[in-house]
């Protein structure tokens, strides 16, 4: 049988309340339930002489109740010891004070971010190791590969992105042509706008712009999807049933984007060059036939190939980062937003960094 912590009776206009038993941290929930059943009265008399034990949590609970009762009644407290009164006054006088947060120094913040970065890098290397292991496992057991899911993600990441990729590439092609036309017209070299648009779109801007759009569109979607599955414990359930989440969730997305991104880059190159044709016709009066003829003379196949080579590399980086950030989501919805943002930022930075490395390598090789 549970010991009651509050015993009360009404006598005339007085409400007599007696505190009994232990008023300590482990009893607070039960005490608060008993407090909720107390009636109201204009005069209240407390007797705390029969309390067996009283800690700071019990005193703060009593102080909160006393403050609430004093707002509508005359309250009298009896039976307390000098030690209890001293503790009560000490805690009540400091109950609204908070410990100020210690300010971190500039070097402490650098150290903290460095440690977090090293931990993320270590976790990402572990993630890549698991992906590679799963990839070689599927090479030995091709029947375990998720073909249907891969085709679905090719559609979602590739075909569904045609409109936004096409519009972006078209506008970028127009901008290059307009800006180049202004400068080339000063030297009477209008026709060289074809070289500028064709080579820059196929070698650099087509692959990079497409990868950046896909990083913001599909990479973030991968993070949000896997992160939501982690919060709802679908991934834990999948592991409990013996299914490998890297086979079911990661590899189909990576393979799908590796297939879809080069095709999107090829599409972006064509649309971007078409945007350059439109701008050149409007600004410089270069006809469609003239533009295509000059393009055939200057744009070699190697420029297409060098641009297309970047596609699988960009795709792997975007998909791997997106899935990795999804697995890093913790057990709250705010974490999804933080890791989705980090996914997009990391993927775009990685794409630009790889593009710079490709440019340096191509230049050194004389390509």
N, C-alpha and C positions, 0 to 999 in steps of 0.2 A: 504493500500500500504506500502510495506517495505521501510524503510529509508536506503539508500545506505551508506556504511561506507567508500568507496573509490571512488573518482571522479578523472578521469585523462584525459589529452589531450596532444597531441604531438605538439611541436612548434619548427621547425628547427631540431637541433640535441638534443633538450631537451625533456624529458618526465616529464611533470608537474603532480604531484600527490597531491591531497588534501584529508586529513583524516577528515571525518565528523562524526557526530552522537556520539554514545557511543561505546567505546572500552573496554568492560567489559567481564567477564567470560561467561555470557550467550550469548554473541554475537560472540564468537570465531569461532564457526563452520561456520557461515555466512561470517565472515571476511576472513577466509581461502579460502572459495569458490571464493570470489571476488579477493583475491590475486592471485589465480591460473589463472585468466583471464588477468592479467597485461602483457603488451608487454615489450620487452627488449629495452634498449637504452644505448648509451655510456655515457650520462649525465642525471642524475635524480635529480629532485628538489622536496623535500617533504615540504608540508605546513600543520602543525598540529594545526594551530590556531583556527580551527573551531570544534575541538573535544569537546563534551559536558561533557563527563565523561571518566575517564581513571583509571583503576585499575592495579594491578600487572600482572594479566593475559594478559591484553591488551598491557602493556608495553613489556612483554616478547615476545608476538607475533610480535610486531613491531620490537623489537631488532633482532629476528630471521630473519625476512624479510630484515631488513637493512643489516645484516651480509651477507646474500646471494647476495644482489644487489651490495655490495661493492666488491665482488669477480670479477665482470666483468664491473663495471661502476664507474664513479665519482658521489658520492651522497652528496647532500647538504640538510640539514634539517633546516627549519625556523618555527617561530611561536610558539615555546614551551615556557612555563613559567618557572621561576626558580624552582618552586616546582616539575614540571614534569621532568626537567633536573636532579634534585637531585635524584628523585625516579628512573629514568632511569639508572643513573650511579651506584646507590646502588644495583639495581637488577642485572644489567649486570656484575658487579664485583663479585657477589656471585652466579650467576646462575649455575655454574658448581660444586658448593660445595654441598655435601650431609651430612645429619645429621648422625653421626656415630652411629652404632647400639650399644645399651647398653648391656654390657656383663652380663650374668646371673651367679650368684654364684652357687656353688655346691649344697647348701641347697635349693636354688630356683628351680633348676632342679629336685631335689628329690621331692619337694612339687608339682611341676607341673605334674610329672609322677604319683605321688600318687593320685592327684585329677582326672587325666585322668583314672587311674585304677579303682577308686571308681565309676566314671561315667559309665565305661564299665560294671562293676559288677552290678550296679543298672539296666542298660539297659538289661543285660543278664537275670537277675531275672525276669524282666518284660516280656522278650521274653519267658522264660520258663512258666510263668503264662499263657500267651496266648496259648502256645502249649498245656498245660494241659487242659485249658478250651475247646479248639477245640477238643481235644481227647475225653473228656467226652460228648461233644455235638455229636460227631460222634457215640459214643456208644448208644446214644438215637435215633440217626437218621442214621443208617448204610447205608441207600440208598444214602446219600450224600457223602460217602467215594469214593475217586478216585481210583477205583480198577485197571483200565487200566494203569494209570500213575504209580501206585505202581509196577505193573508187569514190566513195561518198566524200572523203576529204579533198580529193582532187576536184570534185565538183564545187565544194564549198570554197576552197582556197583559190581555185583557178577560174572556172567558168563564171562563178558568181562575181568575180572581181574584174571581169573584162570591162565593164562600163567605167568604173572609177579609174582603172589603169589607163584605158583609152583616152578619157577626158584629160587626165593629167599629162600624158605623153603628148597629146595634141597641143595643149596650151604651152608646154615647155618647148616643143618644136617651133611654135609661132613666136615665142619670146626670143629664142636664139636667132631666128631669121630677122625679126624686127631690129634687135639690138645690133646684130652683125651688119645689116643693111645700112644703118646710119653711118657706121665707120667705113665700110667698104666703098660706099658711094662717094666719099671724099676723094678717093684715089682712082675712081673709075674702074674698080675691080668688082663690079656687081656680081658677075657670074661665079665668083669664088664663094658666094654665100651657100652654094650647093655643096661645096667641099666641107664647109663649116658645119652645116646641118647634118649631112650624111655621116661624116666620120664621128662627130661628137655624140650623136644619138646612138649609133651602133656600138661604139667602143666604151663610152663612159656614162652618158646621161640616161640612156634607155635602161641599162641594167640597174643603175643606182636608184633612179627614181622609182622604178618598179619595185625594187627590194624595199625601199623605204615605205611605200604605200602598203605593201604586203606585211611589213613588220608592224605597222600601226593597225592593220585590219585583222590579219590572220594570227600573227604572233600574240596579240593581246587576247584574241578569242581563245587560243589554246590555253593561256594562263588562266583565264576566267573559268573555262569549262573544267579543267582539271582541279583548280582551286575549289570550285563549288562541290565537286565530287569528294574532295578531301574533307571539307567541312561537314558534309552530310554522311561521312564515313562510308561512302560507296567503295573507295579504294581499300579501306581496311576490310570490308566485307569481301571484296574481290580476292584479297590475299588469304583471308580465312578459308575461302572455298578452293584455294589452290591455283588461282589464276594469276599470271604474271602481269602486273600493270604496265610494264615496259613493252610487252608484246601486244597488249590490248589497247593501250592508250598512246604510247610514245612512237613506236616504229611506224604504225599506219600514218601518223601525222607527218613524220619526217620524210618518209618515202613519197607521200602524196605531194608535199610541197617541193621536194626535189624534182619531181616530174613536172609539176604545174608551173613553177617559176620560170624555167627556160622558155616554155611556150608563151608565157605572158611577156617575157622580154622580147621575143620575136614579134609579137603583136604590137608591143609598145614602140619598137623600132619603126615598124611600118606606119603606124598612126602618127608618130612624132615627125617622121619625114614628110608625111602628108600635110601636117600642120605647117612645116617649113615651106612647102609648095604654096599653100594658101597665102602665107604672109609674103613670100617673095613675089607672087603674082600681084598682090595688092600694093606693095611698097615699091618694088623695083620694076614691075612690068614683065618679069620673066615668065614665059608661058609654061604650061605643063610639059609640052614636048621638049622644050629647051632644058628644063630642069631635069627631066628623066634622062635625056641624052648625056648631059654633063655628069649625072650621077653614075651612069654606066661606065664613064671614062675614068672617074676618080675613086669610086667606092669599090675597093677590092673585097673579095670574099673573106679574106683573113680578118677584116675588121668585124664582120658579123661573128666569125668563129671566136675571136678573142673576147668579144662581148658576151657571147653565149657561155663560154667557159666559166665566167663568173657566176652564172645562174645557180648551178648545184651547190657551190660553196656558200653563196648568200642564203640559199634555201635551207641548207643544213644548219647554219648558224641561227637563223630566225626561228626555225622549228625547235631546235634544241634548247635555246634560251627560253622560248615561250613555255615549253613543257617543264623545264627545270624550275622556272619561277612558279608554275602551278603546283608542283610538289612541295615548294617551300612555304606555301600558304599555311598559316596557323589556324587555330580554331575560332576565328571571328571574322565577320564580314568585312571589317575595315582592312584586314590583311589582304583580302582579294584586290581591293583598290590599290593598295600600296605596291603589291607585287605585279599587278597589271601595268602600272605606271613604270615600275623598274624594268619590266620585260620590254616595253616599247623603247625606253631610253637605251637599255643595254643593246638591244638588237640593232637600232639605228646607228649607234656608235660603232658597233662591230662591223656593220656593212660598210660604213665610210672608211674605217681603218683597213679592212680587207681591200677595198677599192683602191686606196692609196698604195698598198703593197703591190697589187696587180699592176698599177700604172708604173711604179718604179721598176718592177721586174720586166715588164714589156719594153720599157725604154732601154734598160740595160741589155736586153736580148736583141735590140734593134728591130723589134716588131712594130 
